[in-house]
Amino acid sequence: MFTVRTTLRLTRLGQLNRHIATANSARNAEAAVASASAQKLTIPVPEGTDKPADPKLVSIVDSIAKLNLLEVSELSTLLKRKLNLPDTAMMPAGGFGAFAGAPAPAAADEEEAAPKVVKTTFKVKLVKFDEKQKVALIKEVKNLLEGMNLVQAKKFVESAPTMVKEDIPKEEAEKLKEAFTKVGAVIEIE
């Protein structure tokens, strides 16, 4: 009798443990279903419409669009440095003519046939001067450059190398070079 009672109790205990395990797994399943429904489901985009852009990317594009050209240039430089990109674009092995089916020598002939750019404006630069003829150079600068008094001309000469005049025709640049060279200045025309 004693063994039958013990066996019955053990059987009931086993059933109770199974019942608790079943209840726990049911609770876990309910929790999984609840967490899955709590996550936002994404609805597929209908065909023929654009996929909505990521808000993070939209904010980046808006920020870049507000930059001025200097800031865009600096951004480009920083990105190239960060991503280890070369400064120049990569050229295909045969040039772009290879993709178009044209031979490379024909492209070289076209370049030679292109008109050469003729420079029409020049810059006159005072590179250095002879210290012995400094006074004569200051007087010449005062006479040849409009709006300068002696003090300004002296500061101008002492700040060499400096630009004398920019965007002037070749004849005027040659005249300035000749006049300043006579009084001990070294002049470059660019």
Phi, psi and omega per residue, in radians:
M1 nan -0.716 -3.135
F2 -1.106 -0.717 -3.133
T3 -1.232 -0.552 3.108
V4 -1.195 -0.753 3.099
R5 -1.083 -0.755 -3.130
T6 -1.119 -0.705 3.136
T7 -1.151 -0.735 3.103
L8 -1.093 -0.753 3.123
R9 -1.098 -0.766 3.140
L10 -1.129 -0.664 3.108
T11 -1.136 -0.773 3.112
R12 -1.112 -0.693 3.124
L13 -1.106 -0.727 3.100
G14 -1.102 -0.730 3.099
Q15 -1.125 -0.697 3.125
L16 -1.108 -0.748 3.113
N17 -1.103 -0.733 3.106
R18 -1.115 -0.698 3.126
H19 -1.107 -0.739 3.121
I20 -1.146 -0.748 3.130
A21 -1.094 -0.716 3.113
T22 -1.129 -0.707 3.122
A23 -1.138 -0.717 3.123
N24 -1.139 -0.734 -3.139
S25 -1.188 -0.588 3.078
A26 -1.150 -0.741 3.096
R27 -1.095 -0.730 3.118
N28 -1.105 -0.706 3.115
A29 -1.135 -0.736 3.102
E30 -1.095 -0.699 3.126
A31 -1.130 -0.681 3.129
A32 -1.151 -0.719 3.120
V33 -1.144 -0.711 3.136
A34 -1.137 -0.714 -3.136
S35 -1.230 -0.616 3.107
A36 -1.161 -0.682 3.126
S37 -1.289 -0.412 3.116
A38 -1.268 -0.488 3.100
Q39 -1.260 2.514 -3.101
K40 -1.320 2.198 3.089
L41 -1.463 2.392 3.116
T42 -1.635 2.298 3.130
I43 -1.592 2.266 -3.129
P44 -1.122 2.569 -3.141
V45 -1.340 2.319 3.110
P46 -1.109 2.642 3.127
E47 -1.142 2.541 3.109
G48 1.562 -0.069 3.092
T49 -2.038 2.691 3.137
D50 -1.304 2.530 3.081
K51 -1.245 2.342 3.135
P52 -1.112 2.432 -3.090
A53 -1.334 2.640 3.087
D54 -1.152 2.242 -3.114
P55 -1.004 -0.568 3.107
K56 -1.107 -0.769 3.135
L57 -1.211 -0.632 3.111
V58 -1.090 -0.704 3.131
S59 -1.174 -0.636 3.096
I60 -1.137 -0.783 3.140
V61 -1.097 -0.729 3.114
D62 -1.089 -0.707 3.127
S63 -1.131 -0.735 -3.138
I64 -1.177 -0.655 -3.116
A65 -1.135 -0.407 -3.135
K66 -1.472 -0.152 -3.102
L67 -1.325 2.619 3.025
N68 -1.514 3.086 -3.035
L69 -1.093 -0.663 3.135
L70 -1.138 -0.716 3.125
E71 -1.185 -0.639 3.094
V72 -1.127 -0.714 3.107
S73 -1.091 -0.769 3.130
E74 -1.144 -0.704 3.094
L75 -1.057 -0.770 3.132
S76 -1.052 -0.775 3.126
T77 -1.089 -0.779 3.141
L78 -1.119 -0.707 3.115
L79 -1.147 -0.723 3.109
K80 -1.059 -0.741 -3.135
R81 -1.178 -0.773 -3.102
K82 -1.151 -0.697 -3.079
L83 -1.654 0.072 -3.131
N84 0.959 0.847 3.112
L85 -1.682 2.589 3.099
P86 -1.230 2.716 3.139
D87 -1.216 -0.508 -3.106
T88 -1.872 2.729 3.096
A89 -1.242 2.577 3.135
M90 -1.326 2.260 -3.127
M91 -1.693 2.348 3.067
P92 -1.049 2.743 -3.036
A93 -0.972 -0.715 -3.110
G94 -1.741 0.215 -3.051
G95 1.360 -3.114 -3.128
F96 -1.300 -0.384 3.130
G97 -1.121 -0.496 -3.127
A98 -1.153 -0.576 3.127
F99 -1.340 -0.508 -3.125
A100 -1.471 -0.139 3.130
G101 1.587 0.005 -3.137
A102 -1.558 2.473 3.115
P103 -1.256 2.651 -3.097
A104 -1.103 -0.676 -3.140
P105 -1.069 -0.555 3.127
A106 -1.125 -0.632 3.110
A107 -1.153 -0.641 3.122
A108 -1.159 -0.660 3.109
D109 -1.113 -0.664 3.124
E110 -1.125 -0.663 3.133
E111 -1.136 -0.692 -3.141
E112 -1.188 -0.574 -3.106
A113 -1.339 -0.296 -3.127
A114 -1.155 2.478 -3.134
P115 -1.162 2.453 3.132
K116 -1.405 2.500 -3.127
V117 -1.357 2.205 3.138
V118 -1.742 2.209 -3.121
K119 -1.384 2.230 -3.099
T120 -1.953 -0.344 3.106
T121 -2.089 2.563 -3.048
F122 -2.308 2.857 3.078
K123 -2.077 2.413 3.104
V124 -1.914 2.163 -3.065
K125 -2.121 2.263 3.038
L126 -1.482 1.930 -3.067
V127 -1.488 -0.903 3.111
K128 -2.774 3.075 -3.120
F129 -2.607 2.842 3.112
D130 -1.432 2.146 -3.109
E131 -1.054 -0.532 -3.122
K132 -1.202 -0.473 -3.103
Q133 -1.902 0.424 -3.086
K134 -1.070 -0.751 -3.109
V135 -1.113 -0.777 3.137
A136 -1.114 -0.666 3.127
L137 -1.157 -0.714 3.118
I138 -1.064 -0.765 3.122
K139 -1.112 -0.701 3.141
E140 -1.156 -0.698 3.097
V141 -1.091 -0.755 3.138
K142 -1.067 -0.706 -3.100
N143 -1.294 -0.682 -3.028
L144 -1.525 -0.470 -3.125
L145 -1.798 2.107 -3.060
E146 -1.190 2.515 3.032
G147 1.423 0.170 -3.138
M148 -1.868 2.339 2.990
N149 -1.665 -3.105 -3.071
L150 -1.108 -0.699 -3.122
V151 -1.133 -0.768 3.115
Q152 -1.141 -0.713 3.122
A153 -1.099 -0.701 3.127
K154 -1.115 -0.815 3.125
K155 -1.104 -0.660 3.137
F156 -1.094 -0.843 -3.115
V157 -1.133 -0.714 -3.099
E158 -1.250 -0.292 3.140
S159 -1.535 0.208 -3.134
A160 -1.030 2.486 0.052
P161 -1.357 2.363 -3.118
T162 -2.595 2.772 -3.135
M163 -1.453 2.168 -3.136
V164 -1.410 -0.984 3.113
K165 -2.556 2.623 3.117
E166 -2.182 2.756 3.072
D167 0.944 0.919 3.109
I168 -2.090 2.729 3.122
P169 -1.179 2.839 -3.073
K170 -1.073 -0.675 -3.119
E171 -1.086 -0.789 -3.140
E172 -1.156 -0.661 3.110
A173 -1.108 -0.708 3.120
E174 -1.144 -0.702 3.119
K175 -1.094 -0.779 3.116
L176 -1.099 -0.748 -3.136
K177 -1.064 -0.790 -3.134
E178 -1.088 -0.804 -3.104
A179 -1.116 -0.770 -3.109
F180 -1.285 -0.562 3.117
T181 -1.154 -0.596 3.126
K182 -1.096 -0.493 -3.104
V183 -1.837 0.448 2.961
G184 1.566 0.257 3.120
A185 -1.667 2.618 3.016
V186 -1.807 2.061 -3.026
I187 -2.048 2.445 3.027
E188 -2.065 2.442 3.041
I189 -1.905 2.154 -3.115
E190 -1.939 nan nan
